[in-house]
Amino acid sequence: MVRNEINTILDQEWGVGPEQLARAILQLSRGSVRIFNDLIHIIDPRDIIMLAQGEPPELRKKYE
């Protein structure tokens, strides 16, 4: 399932680098399928990248 979702991310246009987006989702999910599923449903992929970069904390708390 995770592999299929990552391949889907890599195959689509997001307005951000698909590799960066996939890496950010994997980093933030820390092996949790539940967190992974929450992250792939975020509307704005820039939010995911901001979370992975460690900013802002209030956005991080929203998805943990």
NORTA-V61552 format. One record per run of one state. SS is the DSSP state (H for helix, E for strand, - for the rest). FROM is the first residue (numbers start at 0). TO is the last residue. If there is no record, write none. Layout:
<<SS,FROM,TO> <SS,FROM,TO>>
This chain:
<<-,0,0> <H,1,10> <-,11,16> <H,17,28> <-,29,31> <H,32,39> <-,40,43> <H,44,51> <-,52,55> <H,56,62> <-,63,63>>
